[in-house]
Amino acid sequence: MSSELDKDLTRKGKHVALVIAGAMILWFVANMVGQAVGLPGRYALLFDMAALAALIYAVVNIFQIWRARRTNQG
């Protein structure tokens, strides 16, 4: 049972890593393209808020992983 939980937590950790990496890459690309195209600043703010939402999602999931590992240990 413990190994199954470890696999689930590892899978969730990989998912969180992909969310963080993807959010940062998309944020960077969106800001570069927006600046090159000449989009107004409000679109840059929209990209920032979307990246922030993805990072908040990641932090919540990291906290859940941490709690699950802590519960499993003891």
PDB file of N, H, CA, C and O in Angstrom:
ATOM      1  N   MET A   1       0.821  -1.190   0.000  1.00  0.00           N
ATOM      2  CA  MET A   1       0.000   0.000   0.000  1.00  0.00           C
ATOM      3  C   MET A   1       0.867   1.256   0.000  1.00  0.00           C
ATOM      4  O   MET A   1       0.539   2.250  -0.648  1.00  0.00           O
ATOM      5  N   SER A   2       1.963   1.199   0.725  1.00  0.00           N
ATOM      6  H   SER A   2       2.229   0.391   1.251  1.00  0.00           H
ATOM      7  CA  SER A   2       2.833   2.360   0.789  1.00  0.00           C
ATOM      8  C   SER A   2       3.458   2.659  -0.565  1.00  0.00           C
ATOM      9  O   SER A   2       3.609   3.822  -0.941  1.00  0.00           O
ATOM     10  N   SER A   3       3.819   1.618  -1.293  1.00  0.00           N
ATOM     11  H   SER A   3       3.696   0.674  -0.987  1.00  0.00           H
ATOM     12  CA  SER A   3       4.434   1.853  -2.598  1.00  0.00           C
ATOM     13  C   SER A   3       3.413   2.434  -3.583  1.00  0.00           C
ATOM     14  O   SER A   3       3.769   3.225  -4.457  1.00  0.00           O
ATOM     15  N   GLU A   4       2.143   2.038  -3.438  1.00  0.00           N
ATOM     16  H   GLU A   4       1.854   1.395  -2.728  1.00  0.00           H
ATOM     17  CA  GLU A   4       1.104   2.613  -4.300  1.00  0.00           C
ATOM     18  C   GLU A   4       0.920   4.094  -4.003  1.00  0.00           C
ATOM     19  O   GLU A   4       0.752   4.896  -4.922  1.00  0.00           O
ATOM     20  N   LEU A   5       0.952   4.459  -2.741  1.00  0.00           N
ATOM     21  H   LEU A   5       1.089   3.807  -1.995  1.00  0.00           H
ATOM     22  CA  LEU A   5       0.845   5.864  -2.358  1.00  0.00           C
ATOM     23  C   LEU A   5       2.059   6.640  -2.862  1.00  0.00           C
ATOM     24  O   LEU A   5       1.924   7.768  -3.335  1.00  0.00           O
ATOM     25  N   ASP A   6       3.232   6.043  -2.762  1.00  0.00           N
ATOM     26  H   ASP A   6       3.342   5.126  -2.378  1.00  0.00           H
ATOM     27  CA  ASP A   6       4.437   6.704  -3.264  1.00  0.00           C
ATOM     28  C   ASP A   6       4.354   6.939  -4.766  1.00  0.00           C
ATOM     29  O   ASP A   6       4.769   7.992  -5.250  1.00  0.00           O
ATOM     30  N   LYS A   7       3.828   5.981  -5.501  1.00  0.00           N
ATOM     31  H   LYS A   7       3.490   5.126  -5.107  1.00  0.00           H
ATOM     32  CA  LYS A   7       3.668   6.152  -6.949  1.00  0.00           C
ATOM     33  C   LYS A   7       2.691   7.273  -7.262  1.00  0.00           C
ATOM     34  O   LYS A   7       2.923   8.074  -8.167  1.00  0.00           O
ATOM     35  N   ASP A   8       1.596   7.327  -6.509  1.00  0.00           N
ATOM     36  H   ASP A   8       1.407   6.676  -5.774  1.00  0.00           H
ATOM     37  CA  ASP A   8       0.610   8.391  -6.723  1.00  0.00           C
ATOM     38  C   ASP A   8       1.201   9.770  -6.417  1.00  0.00           C
ATOM     39  O   ASP A   8       0.974  10.732  -7.151  1.00  0.00           O
ATOM     40  N   LEU A   9       1.954   9.847  -5.334  1.00  0.00           N
ATOM     41  H   LEU A   9       2.139   9.065  -4.738  1.00  0.00           H
ATOM     42  CA  LEU A   9       2.556  11.121  -4.968  1.00  0.00           C
ATOM     43  C   LEU A   9       3.645  11.528  -5.958  1.00  0.00           C
ATOM     44  O   LEU A   9       3.806  12.711  -6.258  1.00  0.00           O
ATOM     45  N   THR A  10       4.384  10.555  -6.458  1.00  0.00           N
ATOM     46  H   THR A  10       4.253   9.594  -6.214  1.00  0.00           H
ATOM     47  CA  THR A  10       5.392  10.845  -7.477  1.00  0.00           C
ATOM     48  C   THR A  10       4.736  11.350  -8.743  1.00  0.00           C
ATOM     49  O   THR A  10       5.209  12.309  -9.354  1.00  0.00           O
ATOM     50  N   ARG A  11       3.641  10.706  -9.143  1.00  0.00           N
ATOM     51  H   ARG A  11       3.257   9.927  -8.647  1.00  0.00           H
ATOM     52  CA  ARG A  11       2.909  11.148 -10.336  1.00  0.00           C
ATOM     53  C   ARG A  11       2.369  12.569 -10.145  1.00  0.00           C
ATOM     54  O   ARG A  11       2.424  13.393 -11.058  1.00  0.00           O
ATOM     55  N   LYS A  12       1.855  12.839  -8.959  1.00  0.00           N
ATOM     56  H   LYS A  12       1.810  12.170  -8.217  1.00  0.00           H
ATOM     57  CA  LYS A  12       1.333  14.177  -8.678  1.00  0.00           C
ATOM     58  C   LYS A  12       2.464  15.210  -8.661  1.00  0.00           C
ATOM     59  O   LYS A  12       2.281  16.341  -9.111  1.00  0.00           O
ATOM     60  N   GLY A  13       3.617  14.826  -8.149  1.00  0.00           N
ATOM     61  H   GLY A  13       3.767  13.907  -7.783  1.00  0.00           H
ATOM     62  CA  GLY A  13       4.770  15.721  -8.145  1.00  0.00           C
ATOM     63  C   GLY A  13       5.242  16.049  -9.549  1.00  0.00           C
ATOM     64  O   GLY A  13       5.600  17.192  -9.835  1.00  0.00           O
ATOM     65  N   LYS A  14       5.246  15.058 -10.424  1.00  0.00           N
ATOM     66  H   LYS A  14       4.955  14.129 -10.192  1.00  0.00           H
ATOM     67  CA  LYS A  14       5.627  15.293 -11.817  1.00  0.00           C
ATOM     68  C   LYS A  14       4.624  16.222 -12.495  1.00  0.00           C
ATOM     69  O   LYS A  14       5.001  17.084 -13.289  1.00  0.00           O
ATOM     70  N   HIS A  15       3.341  16.037 -12.174  1.00  0.00           N
ATOM     71  H   HIS A  15       3.035  15.336 -11.530  1.00  0.00           H
ATOM     72  CA  HIS A  15       2.302  16.900 -12.730  1.00  0.00           C
ATOM     73  C   HIS A  15       2.529  18.348 -12.299  1.00  0.00           C
ATOM     74  O   HIS A  15       2.424  19.268 -13.110  1.00  0.00           O
ATOM     75  N   VAL A  16       2.839  18.541 -11.029  1.00  0.00           N
ATOM     76  H   VAL A  16       2.925  17.793 -10.370  1.00  0.00           H
ATOM     77  CA  VAL A  16       3.075  19.887 -10.512  1.00  0.00           C
ATOM     78  C   VAL A  16       4.303  20.505 -11.189  1.00  0.00           C
ATOM     79  O   VAL A  16       4.297  21.688 -11.528  1.00  0.00           O
ATOM     80  N   ALA A  17       5.338  19.714 -11.383  1.00  0.00           N
ATOM     81  H   ALA A  17       5.343  18.753 -11.108  1.00  0.00           H
ATOM     82  CA  ALA A  17       6.537  20.219 -12.053  1.00  0.00           C
ATOM     83  C   ALA A  17       6.222  20.664 -13.478  1.00  0.00           C
ATOM     84  O   ALA A  17       6.715  21.696 -13.934  1.00  0.00           O
ATOM     85  N   LEU A  18       5.405  19.889 -14.174  1.00  0.00           N
ATOM     86  H   LEU A  18       5.005  19.051 -13.803  1.00  0.00           H
ATOM     87  CA  LEU A  18       5.017  20.263 -15.532  1.00  0.00           C
ATOM     88  C   LEU A  18       4.161  21.522 -15.544  1.00  0.00           C
ATOM     89  O   LEU A  18       4.295  22.357 -16.439  1.00  0.00           O
ATOM     90  N   VAL A  19       3.290  21.663 -14.565  1.00  0.00           N
ATOM     91  H   VAL A  19       3.181  20.986 -13.838  1.00  0.00           H
ATOM     92  CA  VAL A  19       2.452  22.871 -14.476  1.00  0.00           C
ATOM     93  C   VAL A  19       3.332  24.103 -14.261  1.00  0.00           C
ATOM     94  O   VAL A  19       3.135  25.130 -14.911  1.00  0.00           O
ATOM     95  N   ILE A  20       4.293  24.000 -13.358  1.00  0.00           N
ATOM     96  H   ILE A  20       4.453  23.166 -12.830  1.00  0.00           H
ATOM     97  CA  ILE A  20       5.174  25.136 -13.087  1.00  0.00           C
ATOM     98  C   ILE A  20       5.999  25.488 -14.322  1.00  0.00           C
ATOM     99  O   ILE A  20       6.064  26.651 -14.721  1.00  0.00           O
ATOM    100  N   ALA A  21       6.626  24.482 -14.924  1.00  0.00           N
ATOM    101  H   ALA A  21       6.573  23.537 -14.600  1.00  0.00           H
ATOM    102  CA  ALA A  21       7.457  24.732 -16.101  1.00  0.00           C
ATOM    103  C   ALA A  21       6.619  25.274 -17.263  1.00  0.00           C
ATOM    104  O   ALA A  21       7.021  26.224 -17.934  1.00  0.00           O
ATOM    105  N   GLY A  22       5.472  24.673 -17.491  1.00  0.00           N
ATOM    106  H   GLY A  22       5.146  23.900 -16.946  1.00  0.00           H
ATOM    107  CA  GLY A  22       4.606  25.121 -18.580  1.00  0.00           C
ATOM    108  C   GLY A  22       4.092  26.521 -18.367  1.00  0.00           C
ATOM    109  O   GLY A  22       4.034  27.314 -19.308  1.00  0.00           O
ATOM    110  N   ALA A  23       3.719  26.837 -17.144  1.00  0.00           N
ATOM    111  H   ALA A  23       3.767  26.193 -16.380  1.00  0.00           H
ATOM    112  CA  ALA A  23       3.212  28.183 -16.850  1.00  0.00           C
ATOM    113  C   ALA A  23       4.282  29.229 -17.083  1.00  0.00           C
ATOM    114  O   ALA A  23       4.005  30.289 -17.645  1.00  0.00           O
ATOM    115  N   MET A  24       5.499  28.942 -16.660  1.00  0.00           N
ATOM    116  H   MET A  24       5.724  28.081 -16.204  1.00  0.00           H
ATOM    117  CA  MET A  24       6.569  29.920 -16.824  1.00  0.00           C
ATOM    118  C   MET A  24       6.953  30.091 -18.294  1.00  0.00           C
ATOM    119  O   MET A  24       7.212  31.205 -18.749  1.00  0.00           O
ATOM    120  N   ILE A  25       6.988  28.995 -19.023  1.00  0.00           N
ATOM    121  H   ILE A  25       6.778  28.090 -18.653  1.00  0.00           H
ATOM    122  CA  ILE A  25       7.314  29.090 -20.455  1.00  0.00           C
ATOM    123  C   ILE A  25       6.229  29.855 -21.197  1.00  0.00           C
ATOM    124  O   ILE A  25       6.525  30.750 -21.989  1.00  0.00           O
ATOM    125  N   LEU A  26       4.976  29.504 -20.941  1.00  0.00           N
ATOM    126  H   LEU A  26       4.735  28.777 -20.298  1.00  0.00           H
ATOM    127  CA  LEU A  26       3.880  30.208 -21.614  1.00  0.00           C
ATOM    128  C   LEU A  26       3.822  31.680 -21.217  1.00  0.00           C
ATOM    129  O   LEU A  26       3.535  32.535 -22.055  1.00  0.00           O
ATOM    130  N   TRP A  27       4.088  31.980 -19.961  1.00  0.00           N
ATOM    131  H   TRP A  27       4.322  31.286 -19.281  1.00  0.00           H
ATOM    132  CA  TRP A  27       4.092  33.360 -19.503  1.00  0.00           C
ATOM    133  C   TRP A  27       5.170  34.162 -20.224  1.00  0.00           C
ATOM    134  O   TRP A  27       4.929  35.277 -20.687  1.00  0.00           O
ATOM    135  N   PHE A  28       6.356  33.579 -20.310  1.00  0.00           N
ATOM    136  H   PHE A  28       6.552  32.673 -19.934  1.00  0.00           H
ATOM    137  CA  PHE A  28       7.469  34.261 -20.975  1.00  0.00           C
ATOM    138  C   PHE A  28       7.166  34.489 -22.455  1.00  0.00           C
ATOM    139  O   PHE A  28       7.353  35.588 -22.977  1.00  0.00           O
ATOM    140  N   VAL A  29       6.695  33.433 -23.123  1.00  0.00           N
ATOM    141  H   VAL A  29       6.543  32.541 -22.699  1.00  0.00           H
ATOM    142  CA  VAL A  29       6.387  33.549 -24.551  1.00  0.00           C
ATOM    143  C   VAL A  29       5.256  34.554 -24.781  1.00  0.00           C
ATOM    144  O   VAL A  29       5.336  35.370 -25.699  1.00  0.00           O
ATOM    145  N   ALA A  30       4.220  34.503 -23.973  1.00  0.00           N
ATOM    146  H   ALA A  30       4.155  33.839 -23.228  1.00  0.00           H
ATOM    147  CA  ALA A  30       3.088  35.421 -24.137  1.00  0.00           C
ATOM    148  C   ALA A  30       3.524  36.872 -23.955  1.00  0.00           C
ATOM    149  O   ALA A  30       3.077  37.754 -24.688  1.00  0.00           O
ATOM    150  N   ASN A  31       4.386  37.117 -22.990  1.00  0.00           N
ATOM    151  H   ASN A  31       4.749  36.401 -22.395  1.00  0.00           H
ATOM    152  CA  ASN A  31       4.866  38.486 -22.786  1.00  0.00           C
ATOM    153  C   ASN A  31       5.760  38.951 -23.928  1.00  0.00           C
ATOM    154  O   ASN A  31       5.688  40.109 -24.339  1.00  0.00           O
ATOM    155  N   MET A  32       6.595  38.067 -24.441  1.00  0.00           N
ATOM    156  H   MET A  32       6.653  37.126 -24.107  1.00  0.00           H
ATOM    157  CA  MET A  32       7.470  38.439 -25.557  1.00  0.00           C
ATOM    158  C   MET A  32       6.644  38.706 -26.819  1.00  0.00           C
ATOM    159  O   MET A  32       6.873  39.692 -27.519  1.00  0.00           O
ATOM    160  N   VAL A  33       5.689  37.827 -27.102  1.00  0.00           N
ATOM    161  H   VAL A  33       5.503  37.026 -26.533  1.00  0.00           H
ATOM    162  CA  VAL A  33       4.855  37.999 -28.289  1.00  0.00           C
ATOM    163  C   VAL A  33       3.966  39.239 -28.138  1.00  0.00           C
ATOM    164  O   VAL A  33       3.797  40.008 -29.084  1.00  0.00           O
ATOM    165  N   GLY A  34       3.414  39.423 -26.967  1.00  0.00           N
ATOM    166  H   GLY A  34       3.552  38.799 -26.197  1.00  0.00           H
ATOM    167  CA  GLY A  34       2.572  40.589 -26.729  1.00  0.00           C
ATOM    168  C   GLY A  34       3.330  41.892 -26.916  1.00  0.00           C
ATOM    169  O   GLY A  34       2.801  42.852 -27.476  1.00  0.00           O
ATOM    170  N   GLN A  35       4.548  41.922 -26.455  1.00  0.00           N
ATOM    171  H   GLN A  35       4.978  41.142 -26.000  1.00  0.00           H
ATOM    172  CA  GLN A  35       5.363  43.127 -26.614  1.00  0.00           C
ATOM    173  C   GLN A  35       5.732  43.331 -28.082  1.00  0.00           C
ATOM    174  O   GLN A  35       5.719  44.459 -28.575  1.00  0.00           O
ATOM    175  N   ALA A  36       6.061  42.244 -28.779  1.00  0.00           N
ATOM    176  H   ALA A  36       6.071  41.328 -28.379  1.00  0.00           H
ATOM    177  CA  ALA A  36       6.447  42.350 -30.187  1.00  0.00           C
ATOM    178  C   ALA A  36       5.271  42.804 -31.061  1.00  0.00           C
ATOM    179  O   ALA A  36       5.456  43.551 -32.022  1.00  0.00           O
ATOM    180  N   VAL A  37       4.060  42.346 -30.716  1.00  0.00           N
ATOM    181  H   VAL A  37       3.910  41.739 -29.936  1.00  0.00           H
ATOM    182  CA  VAL A  37       2.873  42.687 -31.494  1.00  0.00           C
ATOM    183  C   VAL A  37       2.340  44.066 -31.104  1.00  0.00           C
ATOM    184  O   VAL A  37       1.643  44.712 -31.887  1.00  0.00           O
ATOM    185  N   GLY A  38       2.666  44.505 -29.908  1.00  0.00           N
ATOM    186  H   GLY A  38       3.231  43.981 -29.272  1.00  0.00           H
ATOM    187  CA  GLY A  38       2.210  45.807 -29.451  1.00  0.00           C
ATOM    188  C   GLY A  38       0.884  45.769 -28.727  1.00  0.00           C
ATOM    189  O   GLY A  38       0.104  46.719 -28.802  1.00  0.00           O
ATOM    190  N   LEU A  39       0.619  44.667 -28.019  1.00  0.00           N
ATOM    191  H   LEU A  39       1.252  43.895 -27.959  1.00  0.00           H
ATOM    192  CA  LEU A  39      -0.624  44.575 -27.250  1.00  0.00           C
ATOM    193  C   LEU A  39      -0.597  45.565 -26.087  1.00  0.00           C
ATOM    194  O   LEU A  39       0.471  45.872 -25.558  1.00  0.00           O
ATOM    195  N   PRO A  40      -1.756  46.062 -25.693  1.00  0.00           N
ATOM    196  CA  PRO A  40      -1.813  46.974 -24.536  1.00  0.00           C
ATOM    197  C   PRO A  40      -1.366  46.276 -23.240  1.00  0.00           C
ATOM    198  O   PRO A  40      -1.346  45.049 -23.147  1.00  0.00           O
ATOM    199  N   GLY A  41      -1.018  47.084 -22.267  1.00  0.00           N
ATOM    200  H   GLY A  41      -1.034  48.081 -22.342  1.00  0.00           H
ATOM    201  CA  GLY A  41      -0.534  46.566 -20.993  1.00  0.00           C
ATOM    202  C   GLY A  41      -1.525  45.702 -20.247  1.00  0.00           C
ATOM    203  O   GLY A  41      -1.127  44.858 -19.444  1.00  0.00           O
ATOM    204  N   ARG A  42      -2.797  45.893 -20.495  1.00  0.00           N
ATOM    205  H   ARG A  42      -3.121  46.578 -21.148  1.00  0.00           H
ATOM    206  CA  ARG A  42      -3.799  45.087 -19.781  1.00  0.00           C
ATOM    207  C   ARG A  42      -3.701  43.615 -20.163  1.00  0.00           C
ATOM    208  O   ARG A  42      -4.069  42.747 -19.371  1.00  0.00           O
ATOM    209  N   TYR A  43      -3.212  43.324 -21.365  1.00  0.00           N
ATOM    210  H   TYR A  43      -2.913  44.029 -22.008  1.00  0.00           H
ATOM    211  CA  TYR A  43      -3.018  41.930 -21.758  1.00  0.00           C
ATOM    212  C   TYR A  43      -1.824  41.316 -21.029  1.00  0.00           C
ATOM    213  O   TYR A  43      -1.832  40.134 -20.686  1.00  0.00           O
ATOM    214  N   ALA A  44      -0.817  42.121 -20.804  1.00  0.00           N
ATOM    215  H   ALA A  44      -0.810  43.082 -21.084  1.00  0.00           H
ATOM    216  CA  ALA A  44       0.321  41.650 -20.017  1.00  0.00           C
ATOM    217  C   ALA A  44      -0.137  41.311 -18.602  1.00  0.00           C
ATOM    218  O   ALA A  44       0.303  40.320 -18.020  1.00  0.00           O
ATOM    219  N   LEU A  45      -1.014  42.133 -18.061  1.00  0.00           N
ATOM    220  H   LEU A  45      -1.371  42.938 -18.534  1.00  0.00           H
ATOM    221  CA  LEU A  45      -1.566  41.856 -16.733  1.00  0.00           C
ATOM    222  C   LEU A  45      -2.391  40.565 -16.744  1.00  0.00           C
ATOM    223  O   LEU A  45      -2.358  39.795 -15.784  1.00  0.00           O
ATOM    224  N   LEU A  46      -3.116  40.338 -17.813  1.00  0.00           N
ATOM    225  H   LEU A  46      -3.142  40.964 -18.593  1.00  0.00           H
ATOM    226  CA  LEU A  46      -3.884  39.098 -17.946  1.00  0.00           C
ATOM    227  C   LEU A  46      -2.954  37.883 -17.960  1.00  0.00           C
ATOM    228  O   LEU A  46      -3.240  36.875 -17.313  1.00  0.00           O
ATOM    229  N   PHE A  47      -1.847  37.975 -18.694  1.00  0.00           N
ATOM    230  H   PHE A  47      -1.615  38.793 -19.220  1.00  0.00           H
ATOM    231  CA  PHE A  47      -0.871  36.882 -18.723  1.00  0.00           C
ATOM    232  C   PHE A  47      -0.262  36.668 -17.337  1.00  0.00           C
ATOM    233  O   PHE A  47      -0.043  35.531 -16.919  1.00  0.00           O
ATOM    234  N   ASP A  48       0.008  37.754 -16.638  1.00  0.00           N
ATOM    235  H   ASP A  48      -0.170  38.677 -16.978  1.00  0.00           H
ATOM    236  CA  ASP A  48       0.570  37.655 -15.288  1.00  0.00           C
ATOM    237  C   ASP A  48      -0.400  36.967 -14.336  1.00  0.00           C
ATOM    238  O   ASP A  48       0.005  36.131 -13.528  1.00  0.00           O
ATOM    239  N   MET A  49      -1.672  37.315 -14.432  1.00  0.00           N
ATOM    240  H   MET A  49      -2.001  37.994 -15.088  1.00  0.00           H
ATOM    241  CA  MET A  49      -2.676  36.710 -13.549  1.00  0.00           C
ATOM    242  C   MET A  49      -2.867  35.224 -13.855  1.00  0.00           C
ATOM    243  O   MET A  49      -3.062  34.423 -12.941  1.00  0.00           O
ATOM    244  N   ALA A  50      -2.811  34.860 -15.116  1.00  0.00           N
ATOM    245  H   ALA A  50      -2.652  35.511 -15.858  1.00  0.00           H
ATOM    246  CA  ALA A  50      -2.929  33.453 -15.488  1.00  0.00           C
ATOM    247  C   ALA A  50      -1.743  32.657 -14.937  1.00  0.00           C
ATOM    248  O   ALA A  50      -1.920  31.554 -14.420  1.00  0.00           O
ATOM    249  N   ALA A  51      -0.543  33.211 -15.048  1.00  0.00           N
ATOM    250  H   ALA A  51      -0.399  34.106 -15.468  1.00  0.00           H
ATOM    251  CA  ALA A  51       0.640  32.541 -14.502  1.00  0.00           C
ATOM    252  C   ALA A  51       0.553  32.445 -12.982  1.00  0.00           C
ATOM    253  O   ALA A  51       0.927  31.428 -12.398  1.00  0.00           O
ATOM    254  N   LEU A  52       0.067  33.492 -12.351  1.00  0.00           N
ATOM    255  H   LEU A  52      -0.237  34.319 -12.826  1.00  0.00           H
ATOM    256  CA  LEU A  52      -0.097  33.480 -10.901  1.00  0.00           C
ATOM    257  C   LEU A  52      -1.098  32.418 -10.467  1.00  0.00           C
ATOM    258  O   LEU A  52      -0.887  31.738  -9.463  1.00  0.00           O
ATOM    259  N   ALA A  53      -2.177  32.274 -11.212  1.00  0.00           N
ATOM    260  H   ALA A  53      -2.348  32.826 -12.027  1.00  0.00           H
ATOM    261  CA  ALA A  53      -3.168  31.242 -10.891  1.00  0.00           C
ATOM    262  C   ALA A  53      -2.561  29.850 -11.007  1.00  0.00           C
ATOM    263  O   ALA A  53      -2.825  28.986 -10.170  1.00  0.00           O
ATOM    264  N   ALA A  54      -1.755  29.628 -12.029  1.00  0.00           N
ATOM    265  H   ALA A  54      -1.541  30.330 -12.708  1.00  0.00           H
ATOM    266  CA  ALA A  54      -1.102  28.326 -12.195  1.00  0.00           C
ATOM    267  C   ALA A  54      -0.131  28.066 -11.045  1.00  0.00           C
ATOM    268  O   ALA A  54      -0.033  26.938 -10.561  1.00  0.00           O
ATOM    269  N   LEU A  55       0.577  29.084 -10.612  1.00  0.00           N
ATOM    270  H   LEU A  55       0.499  30.000 -11.005  1.00  0.00           H
ATOM    271  CA  LEU A  55       1.515  28.902  -9.505  1.00  0.00           C
ATOM    272  C   LEU A  55       0.802  28.678  -8.178  1.00  0.00           C
ATOM    273  O   LEU A  55       1.284  27.914  -7.342  1.00  0.00           O
ATOM    274  N   ILE A  56      -0.329  29.325  -7.973  1.00  0.00           N
ATOM    275  H   ILE A  56      -0.721  29.946  -8.652  1.00  0.00           H
ATOM    276  CA  ILE A  56      -1.119  29.072  -6.758  1.00  0.00           C
ATOM    277  C   ILE A  56      -1.624  27.637  -6.758  1.00  0.00           C
ATOM    278  O   ILE A  56      -1.586  26.960  -5.731  1.00  0.00           O
ATOM    279  N   TYR A  57      -2.097  27.174  -7.914  1.00  0.00           N
ATOM    280  H   TYR A  57      -2.128  27.724  -8.748  1.00  0.00           H
ATOM    281  CA  TYR A  57      -2.516  25.778  -8.051  1.00  0.00           C
ATOM    282  C   TYR A  57      -1.364  24.840  -7.701  1.00  0.00           C
ATOM    283  O   TYR A  57      -1.565  23.843  -7.007  1.00  0.00           O
ATOM    284  N   ALA A  58      -0.163  25.153  -8.175  1.00  0.00           N
ATOM    285  H   ALA A  58       0.000  25.963  -8.739  1.00  0.00           H
ATOM    286  CA  ALA A  58       1.001  24.319  -7.900  1.00  0.00           C
ATOM    287  C   ALA A  58       1.346  24.314  -6.411  1.00  0.00           C
ATOM    288  O   ALA A  58       1.662  23.265  -5.850  1.00  0.00           O
ATOM    289  N   VAL A  59       1.286  25.467  -5.780  1.00  0.00           N
ATOM    290  H   VAL A  59       1.029  26.319  -6.236  1.00  0.00           H
ATOM    291  CA  VAL A  59       1.612  25.546  -4.347  1.00  0.00           C
ATOM    292  C   VAL A  59       0.614  24.742  -3.519  1.00  0.00           C
ATOM    293  O   VAL A  59       1.003  24.056  -2.573  1.00  0.00           O
ATOM    294  N   VAL A  60      -0.653  24.821  -3.864  1.00  0.00           N
ATOM    295  H   VAL A  60      -0.969  25.378  -4.632  1.00  0.00           H
ATOM    296  CA  VAL A  60      -1.669  24.046  -3.145  1.00  0.00           C
ATOM    297  C   VAL A  60      -1.377  22.548  -3.295  1.00  0.00           C
ATOM    298  O   VAL A  60      -1.465  21.798  -2.324  1.00  0.00           O
ATOM    299  N   ASN A  61      -1.036  22.122  -4.497  1.00  0.00           N
ATOM    300  H   ASN A  61      -0.965  22.732  -5.287  1.00  0.00           H
ATOM    301  CA  ASN A  61      -0.737  20.714  -4.717  1.00  0.00           C
ATOM    302  C   ASN A  61       0.543  20.279  -4.021  1.00  0.00           C
ATOM    303  O   ASN A  61       0.622  19.159  -3.517  1.00  0.00           O
ATOM    304  N   ILE A  62       1.542  21.145  -3.988  1.00  0.00           N
ATOM    305  H   ILE A  62       1.478  22.054  -4.398  1.00  0.00           H
ATOM    306  CA  ILE A  62       2.777  20.827  -3.270  1.00  0.00           C
ATOM    307  C   ILE A  62       2.478  20.656  -1.784  1.00  0.00           C
ATOM    308  O   ILE A  62       3.011  19.747  -1.147  1.00  0.00           O
ATOM    309  N   PHE A  63       1.643  21.509  -1.237  1.00  0.00           N
ATOM    310  H   PHE A  63       1.211  22.247  -1.755  1.00  0.00           H
ATOM    311  CA  PHE A  63       1.258  21.389   0.167  1.00  0.00           C
ATOM    312  C   PHE A  63       0.532  20.066   0.420  1.00  0.00           C
ATOM    313  O   PHE A  63       0.765  19.417   1.440  1.00  0.00           O
ATOM    314  N   GLN A  64      -0.349  19.664  -0.504  1.00  0.00           N
ATOM    315  H   GLN A  64      -0.539  20.191  -1.332  1.00  0.00           H
ATOM    316  CA  GLN A  64      -1.054  18.388  -0.361  1.00  0.00           C
ATOM    317  C   GLN A  64      -0.093  17.211  -0.417  1.00  0.00           C
ATOM    318  O   GLN A  64      -0.245  16.253   0.341  1.00  0.00           O
ATOM    319  N   ILE A  65       0.885  17.269  -1.295  1.00  0.00           N
ATOM    320  H   ILE A  65       1.009  18.047  -1.911  1.00  0.00           H
ATOM    321  CA  ILE A  65       1.888  16.204  -1.374  1.00  0.00           C
ATOM    322  C   ILE A  65       2.683  16.138  -0.084  1.00  0.00           C
ATOM    323  O   ILE A  65       2.925  15.056   0.450  1.00  0.00           O
ATOM    324  N   TRP A  66       3.088  17.290   0.414  1.00  0.00           N
ATOM    325  H   TRP A  66       2.891  18.170  -0.019  1.00  0.00           H
ATOM    326  CA  TRP A  66       3.856  17.339   1.651  1.00  0.00           C
ATOM    327  C   TRP A  66       3.071  16.739   2.812  1.00  0.00           C
ATOM    328  O   TRP A  66       3.615  15.974   3.608  1.00  0.00           O
ATOM    329  N   ARG A  67       1.774  17.094   2.908  1.00  0.00           N
ATOM    330  H   ARG A  67       1.331  17.717   2.262  1.00  0.00           H
ATOM    331  CA  ARG A  67       0.945  16.555   3.986  1.00  0.00           C
ATOM    332  C   ARG A  67       0.764  15.046   3.860  1.00  0.00           C
ATOM    333  O   ARG A  67       0.797  14.326   4.859  1.00  0.00           O
ATOM    334  N   ALA A  68       0.572  14.570   2.632  1.00  0.00           N
ATOM    335  H   ALA A  68       0.545  15.154   1.821  1.00  0.00           H
ATOM    336  CA  ALA A  68       0.380  13.135   2.413  1.00  0.00           C
ATOM    337  C   ALA A  68       1.648  12.362   2.778  1.00  0.00           C
ATOM    338  O   ALA A  68       1.566  11.300   3.394  1.00  0.00           O
ATOM    339  N   ARG A  69       2.797  12.875   2.411  1.00  0.00           N
ATOM    340  H   ARG A  69       2.864  13.738   1.910  1.00  0.00           H
ATOM    341  CA  ARG A  69       4.064  12.204   2.759  1.00  0.00           C
ATOM    342  C   ARG A  69       4.279  12.218   4.260  1.00  0.00           C
ATOM    343  O   ARG A  69       4.744  11.235   4.837  1.00  0.00           O
ATOM    344  N   ARG A  70       3.945  13.324   4.885  1.00  0.00           N
ATOM    345  H   ARG A  70       3.568  14.122   4.415  1.00  0.00           H
ATOM    346  CA  ARG A  70       4.114  13.439   6.330  1.00  0.00           C
ATOM    347  C   ARG A  70       3.184  12.467   7.064  1.00  0.00           C
ATOM    348  O   ARG A  70       3.587  11.841   8.044  1.00  0.00           O
ATOM    349  N   THR A  71       1.953  12.343   6.593  1.00  0.00           N
ATOM    350  H   THR A  71       1.625  12.851   5.796  1.00  0.00           H
ATOM    351  CA  THR A  71       0.999  11.412   7.194  1.00  0.00           C
ATOM    352  C   THR A  71       1.449   9.974   6.997  1.00  0.00           C
ATOM    353  O   THR A  71       1.287   9.140   7.887  1.00  0.00           O
ATOM    354  N   ASN A  72       2.014   9.686   5.833  1.00  0.00           N
ATOM    355  H   ASN A  72       2.145  10.364   5.110  1.00  0.00           H
ATOM    356  CA  ASN A  72       2.461   8.339   5.520  1.00  0.00           C
ATOM    357  C   ASN A  72       3.659   7.913   6.361  1.00  0.00           C
ATOM    358  O   ASN A  72       3.817   6.726   6.646  1.00  0.00           O
ATOM    359  N   GLN A  73       4.494   8.849   6.759  1.00  0.00           N
ATOM    360  H   GLN A  73       4.365   9.813   6.527  1.00  0.00           H
ATOM    361  CA  GLN A  73       5.692   8.526   7.526  1.00  0.00           C
ATOM    362  C   GLN A  73       5.390   8.173   8.973  1.00  0.00           C
ATOM    363  O   GLN A  73       6.106   7.385   9.592  1.00  0.00           O
ATOM    364  N   GLY A  74       4.352   8.748   9.497  1.00  0.00           N
ATOM    365  H   GLY A  74       3.771   9.388   8.995  1.00  0.00           H
ATOM    366  CA  GLY A  74       4.260   8.527  10.895  1.00  0.00           C
ATOM    367  C   GLY A  74       3.005   8.445  11.577  1.00  0.00           C
ATOM    368  O   GLY A  74       2.975   8.252  12.793  1.00  0.00           O
TER     369      GLY A  74
END
